[in-house]
Amino acid sequence: MKILVVDDREDNLYFLQALLGGSGYAVHCCLNGEEALSYLEYENVDLIISDILMPVIDGFQLCRKIKADERTAIIPLIFYTATYTGPQDEELAMKVGASRFIVKPCEPSVLLREVETAYAEACQRKASAVVPIKTSEEEVFKLYSERLVRKLEQKMLELEKEVTAREETEKILASSEKRYRQLYNSIRDAILVTDTSRQITGWNPAFEAMFGYATGEVLGRTTRIIYDSDEDFEQMGEVLAGLSDTQSSLQRRNFKRQDGSVFIGETSVFCLHSDEDVLLGYICLIRDLTERINAENQNKALEEQLNHSRKMESLGLLAGGIAHDFNNLLSVILGYSEIMISRNHSESKGHDFANEIYQAGLRARGLTRQLLAFSRKQVLEMRHVDVNSVVEAFKSLLARMIGEDIKLEVKLSEKPLPVIADTGQLEQVLMNLAVNAREAMPQGGVLSIEISQIDFDAVCARQVSDLAAGSYVLLAVRDNGTGIDKQTLTHIFEPFFTTKGRENGTGLGLATSYGIVKQHGGSIWAYSDVGVGTIFHVYLPLSNEIDVPVAEASAELPPAFAATVMVVEDDKAV
């Protein structure tokens, strides 16, 4: 049996051809009614299976033309439809001469059974010469027109629903696009989109702000313009070449802005694919690490400051303990040497030996006092003083001490800056700093002293260890000498540390200054580099109280009198 299949969908034709051909039938396929009519002019078939909704000539018209031709009128026709599925559609199909009306989808066995039944019935009618009763053209036209109108109304309704659904979808897509665009534009990290050849195709506003390019200046250009060197660009190319579809890569690279400035950035790269899973290019997210690196360096510096303060505190405790015990020994040495001096004739050898012992004891006592100053255990005469006045009164002595080949420049504050301090100890700090400056300028130079007020908030106070937020007097002592290397700079406040050799210094000058400043509730820091010079910053808490003059002690000795003195001391030698 030869069967003609008419359907405008190739997948339906493929299915019916496979099903019917596999069952032993010869099958020929046409895409529409006009093509089927042309085929029937030259070929004979035993059965026709046709869709209804088709271009050019639909199934109803095809059936009417076939039944109107005496040569083809006897051929059974089965409608196999997915669009016209209602009872009125089936009634019209039967009116125009169809043998069966089957709705898609249908079980293959049912379809094959209907094909065999329709063909058997056609053969029986042909054998018995039964002529089918024709429906009038007027009735068929009426039913056909009604079905077309109903179907058109149905299609219009479906179209309206489709349009409404599409509009809703477009609104959702527009809203989603707006949210995506807002997110895309609000991200602080730079986003860069490239094709597979690493040509720039898109970017966000953060990229323009980070790299300094105006809108449109980078479109189509290679990503080499954002890297500091060819090496960074090529290494990133190797990363992209080894990047799989599902992977991302996190890299740290040196990037370059349009103005030529370089910064360290962290970049994360992803593959960009089409809906067909074709590689279109890459999406690159770039984060400027400048703030993070600065914060890490700042935290590291603060940690070093804290460790240094703890080390100096430990050294201070050690130095204070040593000075206390050493003072007890010196008290015995100085006391017995004084007794020996008083009991020996001034021209005797014993007198000279005792005097040498006494002078050595005095020098040793000076060292212990410096140790006590470093350990912050010395007794201070605290009073309200103006730092300007202290420096101004001590200026002439400093000038004579540093020598004529070093120029002394002093810049005082325009207003009084009172602090609670021991004037003698402040002068000692100035003296120690000036001595070090003189040693750093053997060929002469400039020593400048500047006094100013500085106010620290909570953030700024964290930059200087051991200081709380508040107002301070800044005493800056600067020289343009040989400078200090970074390694030495970390040890300069340690007791007995010196670069001059033991014969030229004790290594207690800066340690003493450190202890004095700390005992005054302040902080001292040094900044230097080899060949540039050194600057010491001394911070002292600013006081708002008025200076209270202290009465000077009488120079006259009190009258002698007889008395009994009780001495309490755990050292028997003292």
Salt bridges, closest charged atoms under 4 A:
ASP7 OD2 - LYS104 NZ 2.81
ASP11 OD2 - ARG9 NH2 3.06
GLU43 OE1 - LYS2 NZ 3.55
ASP89 OD1 - ARG147 NE 2.65
GLU114 OE1 - ARG100 NE 2.66
GLU121 OE2 - ARG100 NH2 2.95
GLU137 OE1 - ARG64 NH2 2.45
GLU139 OE2 - LYS95 NZ 2.92
GLU158 OE1 - LYS155 NZ 3.80
GLU162 OE2 - ARG166 NH2 3.17
GLU177 OE2 - ARG181 NH2 3.71
ASP189 OD2 - ARG287 NH2 2.76
ASP230 OD1 - ARG224 NE 2.59
ASP245 OD1 - HIS273 NE2 3.20
GLU266 OE1 - ARG292 NH2 3.80
ASP288 OD2 - ARG257 NH2 3.15
GLU313 OE1 - ARG376 NH2 2.68
ASP325 OD1 - HIS324 ND1 3.40
ASP352 OD1 - HIS351 ND1 3.94
GLU392 OE2 - LYS395 NZ 3.37
GLU409 OE2 - LYS407 NZ 3.48
GLU439 OE2 - ARG438 NH2 3.72
ASP466 OD2 - LYS518 NZ 2.46
GLU494 OE2 - LYS311 NZ 2.41
GLU494 OE2 - HIS491 ND1 2.92
GLU545 OE1 - HIS384 NE2 3.12
ASP547 OD1 - ARG383 NH2 3.92
